[in-house]
Amino acid sequence: MPDAFSPHLSRRTLLGAAGATFAAAGIPRWASAAGARDPRLVVVILRGALDGLSAAAPIGDPDYVNLHGALALRWDGPHPALRLDNFFGLNPAMANFARLYDAKQAMIIHATATNYRERSHFDGQDVLESGMQTPGRTESGWLNRAVAALPMGERASGPQALAVGAVAPLVMRGPAPILGWAPSGLAAPTDDLVARLMDLYGQSDPGLAKALQAGLEADRLADRQGMVALKPTGDPVALMRKAAEGAGRLMAADDGPRIGALAFDGWDTHANEGGATGRLAQLLGGLDGAFAGFESELGPRWRDTIVVAITEFGRTAHINGTVGTDHGTATVAFLAGGALAGGRVVADWPGLSSASLYERRDLKPTTDLRAVLKGVLADHLGLSSEVLARAVFPDTIGVAPMKGLIAA
């Protein structure tokens, strides 16, 4: 597969030569009684802006096919869309997500966006991951601040936070501590070497000694979960599933993390995007594999899990001269997991007539993505509306958490 299809390395994502990051943090357990909840939450960042009209197609909109041209999905033909309802069809590359949708363990939020209305990838990703009103205002992310705001309660016996990869994504940087682990392919240090290093740093640099000890604990957790078997692959689509499998395996452990974030690059489809087949379909197939990887590795924990896949903004409704799409506004958010009240597309559909488009070029945003994220954090993790509006997404008192996302 050409490099253009790859979730390649960027300023903020690195996993050896693989191009994915994962971070996780332990949260209070709610499993003290038999059958009680022990929730997991994973946030997947799709960097590059996703064409929501070719991912979850509004085939029932009378303006859709003519507007989106060669990239439009259809109910019939050699690669028909997977029917979600009588209006929306799912890209055929996402058969696993469709299965979860039918089992009411997946849902789509359409015509959604953050408050950001420009079209810069860097600034859009900053707003998406920081949770701030404007870019460049903080070095912390909303998911890390959510972890920091959780009540102490009874925490997992393992590390408070874990980052797999050399660099944690912005969404997971901040006051909550994060440990780091990445498969290097190097031989494990001997016990004697570890003891010598701990003695050396303990005397000369206690802070570094503490960090080293935390890293060793994270490495031991990974070893117990068989992470050494999850070697990086040169196939970027297979990589998405491998990264999810590794994260899911860590999060399935009784003493493992409970909150995680992954980041995949490569979604900037200016040219030769493809619709039901081609570049975008291959990327969506990788994301579909990631959902499957989480489900398989989390096992029984899947019932208490929510995975949210989000991007900085959407892409233009019209295709361009290179059979791709340019930077847009509204798009889709994918949610999957056994804790969802799924099996539906949530959309205040704005329509695709010329007058209905945002600035006559983009799908108009009608649902604030922060409301969706607040709804998950409130009803899945128990954070209050006040904490969400003050600490997690500052200055958003007017953005109410979306209700009804979590299964009763």
Rosetta blueprint (number, residue, H / E / L):
1 M L
2 P L
3 D H
4 A H
5 F H
6 S L
7 P L
8 H L
9 L L
10 S L
11 R L
12 R L
13 T L
14 L E
15 L L
16 G L
17 A L
18 A L
19 G L
20 A E
21 T E
22 F E
23 A E
24 A E
25 A E
26 G L
27 I L
28 P L
29 R L
30 W L
31 A L
32 S L
33 A L
34 A L
35 G L
36 A L
37 R L
38 D L
39 P L
40 R E
41 L E
42 V E
43 V E
44 V E
45 I E
46 L E
47 R L
48 G L
49 A L
50 L L
51 D L
52 G H
53 L H
54 S H
55 A H
56 A E
57 A E
58 P L
59 I L
60 G L
61 D L
62 P L
63 D L
64 Y H
65 V H
66 N H
67 L H
68 H H
69 G H
70 A H
71 L H
72 A L
73 L L
74 R L
75 W L
76 D L
77 G L
78 P L
79 H L
80 P L
81 A L
82 L E
83 R E
84 L L
85 D L
86 N L
87 F L
88 F L
89 G E
90 L E
91 N L
92 P L
93 A L
94 M L
95 A H
96 N H
97 F H
98 A H
99 R H
100 L H
101 Y H
102 D H
103 A L
104 K L
105 Q L
106 A E
107 M E
108 I E
109 I E
110 H E
111 A E
112 T E
113 A E
114 T L
115 N L
116 Y L
117 R L
118 E L
119 R L
120 S L
121 H H
122 F H
123 D H
124 G H
125 Q H
126 D H
127 V H
128 L H
129 E H
130 S H
131 G L
132 M L
133 Q L
134 T L
135 P L
136 G L
137 R L
138 T L
139 E L
140 S L
141 G L
142 W H
143 L H
144 N H
145 R H
146 A H
147 V H
148 A H
149 A H
150 L L
151 P L
152 M L
153 G L
154 E L
155 R L
156 A L
157 S L
158 G L
159 P L
160 Q L
161 A E
162 L E
163 A E
164 V E
165 G L
166 A L
167 V E
168 A L
169 P L
170 L H
171 V H
172 M H
173 R L
174 G L
175 P L
176 A L
177 P L
178 I L
179 L E
180 G E
181 W E
182 A L
183 P L
184 S L
185 G L
186 L L
187 A L
188 A L
189 P L
190 T L
191 D H
192 D H
193 L H
194 V H
195 A H
196 R H
197 L H
198 M H
199 D H
200 L H
201 Y H
202 G H
203 Q H
204 S H
205 D L
206 P H
207 G H
208 L H
209 A H
210 K H
211 A H
212 L H
213 Q H
214 A H
215 G H
216 L H
217 E H
218 A H
219 D H
220 R H
221 L H
222 A H
223 D H
224 R H
225 Q L
226 G L
227 M H
228 V H
229 A H
230 L L
231 K L
232 P L
233 T L
234 G L
235 D L
236 P H
237 V H
238 A H
239 L H
240 M H
241 R H
242 K H
243 A H
244 A H
245 E H
246 G H
247 A H
248 G H
249 R H
250 L H
251 M H
252 A H
253 A L
254 D L
255 D L
256 G L
257 P L
258 R L
259 I E
260 G E
261 A E
262 L E
263 A E
264 F E
265 D L
266 G L
267 W L
268 D L
269 T L
270 H L
271 A L
272 N L
273 E L
274 G L
275 G L
276 A L
277 T L
278 G L
279 R H
280 L H
281 A H
282 Q H
283 L H
284 L H
285 G H
286 G H
287 L H
288 D H
289 G H
290 A H
291 F H
292 A H
293 G H
294 F H
295 E H
296 S H
297 E H
298 L H
299 G H
300 P H
301 R H
302 W H
303 R H
304 D H
305 T E
306 I E
307 V E
308 V E
309 A E
310 I E
311 T E
312 E L
313 F L
314 G L
315 R E
316 T E
317 A L
318 H L
319 I L
320 N L
321 G L
322 T L
323 V L
324 G L
325 T L
326 D L
327 H E
328 G L
329 T L
330 A L
331 T E
332 V E
333 A E
334 F E
335 L E
336 A E
337 G L
338 G L
339 A L
340 L E
341 A L
342 G L
343 G L
344 R E
345 V E
346 V E
347 A L
348 D L
349 W L
350 P L
351 G L
352 L L
353 S L
354 S H
355 A H
356 S H
357 L L
358 Y E
359 E L
360 R L
361 R L
362 D E
363 L L
364 K L
365 P L
366 T L
367 T E
368 D E
369 L H
370 R H
371 A H
372 V H
373 L H
374 K H
375 G H
376 V H
377 L H
378 A H
379 D H
380 H H
381 L H
382 G L
383 L L
384 S L
385 S H
386 E H
387 V H
388 L H
389 A H
390 R H
391 A H
392 V H
393 F L
394 P L
395 D L
396 T L
397 I L
398 G L
399 V L
400 A L
401 P L
402 M L
403 K L
404 G L
405 L L
406 I E
407 A L
408 A L
